[in-house]
Amino acid sequence: GLEGLVTAASLPEADTVVTAVSGMVGLKPTYGAVSRYGLIAYASSFDQIGPITETVEDAALVYDAIAQYDDRDSPSRGGAGETAAQLDRPLAGMKIGIAEEYFDGVRDEVKAALLAALDVYRALGAETVEVALPELKYALPVYYILACAEASSNLGRYDGIRYGYKTPHYDDINDMICKTRSEGFGSEVKRRILLGTYVL
């Protein structure tokens, strides 16, 4: 909603705030701000933990609570300071980069909503700056290569012996591993593991 669009600019730099048709606020923190300890690893260089809440204020409060240094996660560094206390910070002097590529293929009503949000930001004192990101078209293909390769590696431990689910009925060790991985993973996860194994 509009609340998320207006107050999200006060959240930590480089973090991503998402509000969409669900009416929820999702915060994807900067890599390393929140410990991944206990997370089932999918793609280690992408995996992050962040709150999904009903309001921006709730997202900031949860983020402040979980953005702590943890020596059990090697890239952990913790948050950069109190976030919730900055929610009312004025937007004057802030710059918002607008990549023209973000609007490619976007439905008209979504584009109109984004442009209206930018008008709100400008009215609150922020400056918008147009930028070009021609390499953005490579982001999704590169993501699929890296994420699937990391998923294939990370999810290899789910063999029924070392970690995770184990099929209850099998004939021998090879049958057990095949059935465990066939039964324990959904079709999309299996597809990504296969793509990642091919990439590796």
PEJOKA-V302143 format. One record per run of one state. SS is the DSSP state (2 for helix, 1 for strand, 0 for the rest). FROM is the first residue (numbers start at 1). TO is the last residue. Records with the same first field share a line. If there is no record, write none. Layout:
SS = FROM-TO / FROM-TO
This chain:
0 = 1-1 / 11-15 / 20-24 / 29-51 / 54-55 / 67-83 / 87-94 / 104-107 / 124-126 / 132-133 / 158-172 / 185-186 / 200-200
2 = 2-10 / 56-66 / 84-86 / 100-103 / 108-123 / 134-157 / 173-184 / 187-199
1 = 16-19 / 25-28 / 52-53 / 95-99 / 127-131
